Amino acid sequence: MNMSRPVFLLLGFASEYSLGGIARFLRDAGENVVEVDFSVTAMPNLGDTKIVLITSQHPARTGRIFRQGLGQSPSGNSYLSPMECLRLLNVCCSVFVPHDLEQPIIADEIGYLQLFDFYCSPYEFNPGLSLLCQPLYTGWAKYIDGNSDEFVHKNTVAANGVFFVNQVIDLMHRGGVPYLLEKYAVALKHEVPFKLPSWPGVSDIEITLEQAGAKVIPANTPSTQVIDHAAQVFSNAPGSVLSEAAYLGIPAHIVAPYASTLPPRPPRGRRKKPFDIKLLIQAIRSHLDRSNRP
């Protein structure tokens, strides 16, 4: 690792980590990159290394609040919030990248944008945000040039669509797979593959779904990659994936419980621009140049 340059530290948790494409681009550009998905790994010891911190975490949730929300799951034991990372690390530039396209900034988190130097907005932004940090109209971080085109059941998704399971924690509490297949048997009937969010505990649901005869796309497959190739998108509840589908011009529907048929396939709409990684990198480099001036 070239320690004469800052380390790009990319942080998130499970499905709330939306920075894989950015990490790949930075590595290809020769930057020092460390990715931390707190659901599977802990923060490495970076000492006093200069850090460019890029996070897709909720900015207002401390580690303690986050761990309380996870309950007994050990997956969050190593979780550190952006506030904690900014306090503990030698951060020379900080960037917030939202992981939820339906609600990129939660209302009670707007004030926390002042923690960051830049906010990567998926939409053209409200000029008022510039009072807190510098907004960059980069587009959606998961829709980035160079993403892989291959994933399990790709051809079936292109023909039949994909069913995204939202509110998975509620699903677990209501009985898991039997509850899901009872209410949304229409997806199984029409051979629409299921896709769960990357979240602690979903692997057991995936196995049970497959044992019941369902096609399952692995949870760690990027959602935007799947949506981009789908005939249409179905879901059991509102969520970011429906907004992602709209962003890409893919028809999307919420399926009613116990529905007997799926909606017909309408034409595709117009897609928005891919993530502007060059705009982000130029902004970070300009910030570092200004910081290094005597």
C-alpha positions as CSV (number, residue, x, y, z in Angstrom):
1,M,0.0,0.0,0.0
2,N,1.3,3.4,-1.0
3,M,1.3,5.3,2.3
4,S,2.4,8.6,0.8
5,R,-1.2,9.1,-0.4
6,P,-4.3,9.1,1.7
7,V,-6.3,5.8,2.1
8,F,-9.8,5.8,0.7
9,L,-11.8,4.2,3.5
10,L,-15.3,3.1,2.4
11,L,-17.8,2.2,5.1
12,G,-21.3,0.6,5.3
13,F,-23.3,-2.2,6.7
14,A,-24.8,-5.1,4.6
15,S,-27.4,-3.8,2.2
16,E,-26.6,-0.3,3.4
17,Y,-23.1,-0.6,1.8
18,S,-23.6,0.9,-1.6
19,L,-19.9,1.7,-2.5
20,G,-18.6,-1.4,-4.3
21,G,-18.6,0.3,-7.7
22,I,-16.8,3.3,-6.3
23,A,-14.2,1.1,-4.6
24,R,-13.5,-0.8,-7.9
25,F,-13.0,2.4,-9.8
26,L,-10.6,3.8,-7.1
27,R,-8.5,0.7,-7.2
28,D,-8.4,0.7,-10.9
29,A,-7.1,4.3,-10.7
30,G,-4.3,3.2,-8.4
31,E,-5.7,4.6,-5.1
32,N,-5.2,2.9,-1.7
33,V,-8.6,1.5,-0.9
34,V,-10.0,-0.2,2.3
35,E,-13.6,-1.4,2.3
36,V,-15.3,-2.1,5.6
37,D,-18.7,-3.8,5.6
38,F,-19.4,-3.9,9.3
39,S,-21.7,-6.8,8.9
40,V,-18.7,-9.1,8.1
41,T,-15.6,-7.3,9.2
42,A,-14.2,-4.8,11.7
43,M,-12.3,-1.6,11.2
44,P,-8.6,-2.2,10.6
45,N,-5.9,-0.4,12.6
46,L,-5.1,2.6,10.4
47,G,-3.1,4.6,12.9
48,D,-2.6,8.2,12.0
49,T,-2.8,7.5,8.2
50,K,-4.6,10.3,6.3
51,I,-8.1,9.1,5.4
52,V,-10.6,10.0,2.7
53,L,-13.8,8.7,4.4
54,I,-16.6,7.7,2.1
55,T,-19.7,6.3,3.9
56,S,-23.1,5.1,2.9
57,Q,-24.2,4.6,6.6
58,H,-27.0,6.5,8.3
59,P,-25.1,9.6,9.6
60,A,-27.3,10.1,12.7
61,R,-27.0,6.6,14.2
62,T,-24.3,6.0,16.8
63,G,-22.8,2.6,17.1
64,R,-24.8,2.0,20.3
65,I,-28.1,2.9,18.7
66,F,-27.3,0.8,15.7
67,R,-26.5,-2.3,17.8
68,Q,-29.7,-1.8,19.8
69,G,-31.7,-1.9,16.5
70,L,-30.0,-5.2,15.6
71,G,-31.0,-6.9,18.9
72,Q,-29.1,-10.0,19.7
73,S,-27.3,-10.3,16.3
74,P,-23.5,-10.3,16.7
75,S,-23.2,-8.8,13.2
76,G,-23.1,-5.3,14.6
77,N,-20.6,-5.8,17.4
78,S,-17.8,-4.0,15.5
79,Y,-20.0,-1.2,14.1
80,L,-18.7,2.3,14.2
81,S,-20.8,5.3,13.1
82,P,-19.6,8.0,10.8
83,M,-19.4,10.4,13.8
84,E,-17.2,7.9,15.7
85,C,-15.0,7.4,12.7
86,L,-14.5,11.1,12.2
87,R,-13.5,11.4,15.8
88,L,-11.2,8.4,15.9
89,L,-9.5,8.7,12.5
90,N,-7.2,11.2,10.8
91,V,-9.9,12.2,8.2
92,C,-8.8,14.8,5.7
93,C,-11.9,14.6,3.5
94,S,-15.4,13.1,4.2
95,V,-18.1,12.1,1.8
96,F,-21.7,10.9,2.4
97,V,-23.2,8.7,-0.3
98,P,-26.8,7.6,0.3
99,H,-27.7,3.9,0.2
100,D,-31.5,4.5,-0.2
101,L,-32.8,6.0,-3.4
102,E,-36.3,6.3,-2.1
103,Q,-35.3,8.5,0.8
104,P,-31.6,9.5,0.3
105,I,-31.6,11.8,3.4
106,I,-34.0,11.0,6.3
107,A,-35.5,14.2,7.6
108,D,-34.0,14.1,11.0
109,E,-30.5,13.4,9.5
110,I,-30.3,16.6,7.3
111,G,-28.5,18.5,10.0
112,Y,-25.8,15.8,10.1
113,L,-24.7,16.6,6.6
114,Q,-22.5,19.3,8.2
115,L,-20.2,16.5,9.3
116,F,-19.2,15.9,5.7
117,D,-17.3,17.9,3.1
118,F,-19.4,16.4,0.2
119,Y,-22.8,14.9,-0.3
120,C,-23.2,12.7,-3.5
121,S,-26.8,13.5,-4.5
122,P,-28.6,11.0,-6.8
123,Y,-31.0,13.8,-7.8
124,E,-30.6,17.4,-8.6
125,F,-30.5,18.9,-5.2
126,N,-32.0,21.6,-3.0
127,P,-29.5,24.6,-3.0
128,G,-30.2,24.9,0.7
129,L,-28.0,21.8,1.3
130,S,-24.9,23.9,0.4
131,L,-25.3,25.6,3.8
132,L,-24.3,22.3,5.4
133,C,-21.8,20.8,3.0
134,Q,-21.0,20.8,-0.7
135,P,-23.6,18.8,-2.7
136,L,-22.4,17.0,-5.8
137,Y,-25.0,15.9,-8.4
138,T,-23.3,12.6,-9.1
139,G,-26.3,10.4,-9.7
140,W,-27.0,7.0,-8.0
141,A,-23.9,5.3,-6.6
142,K,-25.0,1.8,-7.4
143,Y,-25.5,2.6,-11.1
144,I,-21.9,3.0,-12.2
145,D,-20.2,2.2,-15.5
146,G,-18.3,-1.1,-15.5
147,N,-20.7,-3.0,-13.2
148,S,-20.7,-6.8,-13.9
149,D,-23.5,-8.0,-16.2
150,E,-23.5,-11.6,-14.9
151,F,-25.5,-13.0,-12.1
152,V,-27.6,-16.1,-11.2
153,H,-30.9,-16.5,-13.1
154,K,-30.1,-13.5,-15.3
155,N,-32.0,-14.9,-18.3
156,T,-35.1,-15.7,-16.2
157,V,-35.0,-12.2,-14.8
158,A,-34.9,-10.8,-18.3
159,A,-37.9,-12.8,-19.3
160,N,-40.1,-12.9,-16.1
161,G,-38.8,-10.0,-13.9
162,V,-37.6,-10.2,-10.3
163,F,-39.4,-10.1,-6.9
164,F,-37.5,-8.0,-4.3
165,V,-38.4,-8.9,-0.8
166,N,-38.7,-5.6,1.3
167,Q,-39.1,-5.3,5.0
168,V,-37.3,-8.5,5.6
169,I,-37.1,-8.1,9.4
170,D,-40.9,-7.9,9.5
171,L,-41.0,-11.0,7.3
172,M,-38.8,-12.9,9.8
173,H,-41.1,-11.9,12.7
174,R,-44.2,-13.0,10.8
175,G,-43.1,-16.5,10.0
176,G,-40.4,-16.3,7.3
177,V,-40.7,-18.3,4.1
178,P,-44.1,-19.9,4.7
179,Y,-45.6,-16.5,5.2
180,L,-43.9,-15.1,2.1
181,L,-44.9,-17.9,-0.2
182,E,-48.5,-18.0,1.1
183,K,-49.0,-14.3,0.4
184,Y,-47.0,-14.1,-2.8
185,A,-47.4,-17.5,-4.3
186,V,-48.0,-15.8,-7.7
187,A,-44.3,-15.0,-8.0
188,L,-43.4,-18.7,-7.5
189,K,-46.2,-19.7,-10.0
190,H,-44.8,-17.4,-12.7
191,E,-41.1,-18.4,-12.0
192,V,-40.1,-14.9,-10.9
193,P,-36.8,-15.2,-9.0
194,F,-36.7,-13.8,-5.5
195,K,-34.1,-11.4,-4.3
196,L,-33.6,-10.6,-0.6
197,P,-31.5,-7.7,0.7
198,S,-28.0,-8.4,2.0
199,W,-28.7,-8.6,5.7
200,P,-27.8,-10.8,8.7
201,G,-30.0,-13.9,8.8
202,V,-31.3,-13.9,5.2
203,S,-29.1,-16.9,4.1
204,D,-31.5,-19.3,5.9
205,I,-34.4,-17.7,4.1
206,E,-32.7,-18.2,0.8
207,I,-32.0,-21.9,1.5
208,T,-35.7,-22.5,2.5
209,L,-37.0,-20.6,-0.5
210,E,-34.9,-22.8,-2.8
211,Q,-36.0,-26.0,-1.0
212,A,-39.6,-24.8,-1.8
213,G,-38.8,-24.7,-5.5
214,A,-38.2,-20.9,-5.8
215,K,-35.5,-19.4,-7.9
216,V,-33.3,-17.2,-5.7
217,I,-30.7,-14.6,-6.6
218,P,-28.0,-14.4,-4.0
219,A,-28.5,-11.5,-1.5
220,N,-25.1,-10.1,-2.1
221,T,-25.8,-9.5,-5.8
222,P,-26.1,-5.7,-6.3
223,S,-29.7,-4.7,-6.7
224,T,-29.2,-2.2,-9.5
225,Q,-27.3,-4.8,-11.5
226,V,-30.3,-7.1,-11.3
227,I,-32.9,-4.4,-12.0
228,D,-31.0,-3.2,-15.0
229,H,-31.6,-6.5,-16.7
230,A,-35.1,-7.2,-15.5
231,A,-38.3,-7.3,-17.6
232,Q,-40.0,-5.6,-14.7
233,V,-39.6,-5.4,-10.9
234,F,-42.1,-6.7,-8.3
235,S,-42.0,-6.2,-4.5
236,N,-44.1,-6.8,-1.5
237,A,-43.7,-3.2,-0.1
238,P,-42.3,0.2,-0.9
239,G,-38.5,0.6,-0.8
240,S,-35.4,1.8,-2.5
241,V,-35.5,-0.9,-5.2
242,L,-38.7,0.6,-6.6
243,S,-37.0,4.0,-6.8
244,E,-34.0,2.3,-8.4
245,A,-36.2,0.7,-11.0
246,A,-37.7,4.1,-11.8
247,Y,-34.2,5.6,-12.0
248,L,-33.3,3.0,-14.7
249,G,-36.6,3.2,-16.5
250,I,-37.7,-0.3,-15.5
251,P,-41.4,-0.9,-14.8
252,A,-42.0,-1.6,-11.1
253,H,-45.1,-2.8,-9.1
254,I,-46.1,-3.6,-5.5
255,V,-47.8,-6.9,-5.6
256,A,-50.9,-7.2,-3.5
257,P,-51.0,-10.1,-1.0
258,Y,-52.8,-13.2,-2.4
259,A,-52.7,-11.7,-5.9
260,S,-53.6,-14.3,-8.6
261,T,-51.9,-12.6,-11.5
262,L,-49.0,-10.3,-12.1
263,P,-49.3,-6.9,-13.9
264,P,-48.6,-7.0,-17.7
265,R,-45.2,-5.8,-18.9
266,P,-45.4,-2.1,-19.9
267,P,-42.7,-0.4,-22.0
268,R,-39.5,0.8,-20.4
269,G,-39.0,4.4,-19.4
270,R,-36.1,6.8,-19.7
271,R,-33.1,6.0,-17.5
272,K,-31.1,8.7,-15.6
273,K,-27.3,9.2,-15.8
274,P,-24.8,6.7,-14.3
275,F,-22.9,7.8,-11.2
276,D,-20.4,10.5,-12.1
277,I,-17.3,9.1,-10.4
278,K,-15.0,11.6,-12.1
279,L,-16.9,14.5,-10.6
280,L,-16.5,13.0,-7.1
281,I,-12.7,12.3,-7.6
282,Q,-12.1,15.8,-8.9
283,A,-13.9,17.3,-5.9
284,I,-11.9,15.2,-3.5
285,R,-8.6,16.1,-5.1
286,S,-9.4,19.8,-5.2
287,H,-10.3,19.6,-1.5
288,L,-7.1,17.9,-0.6
289,D,-5.1,20.4,-2.7
290,R,-6.7,23.3,-0.8
291,S,-6.0,21.6,2.5
292,N,-2.3,21.0,1.7
293,R,-1.7,24.7,0.8
294,P,0.5,26.6,3.3
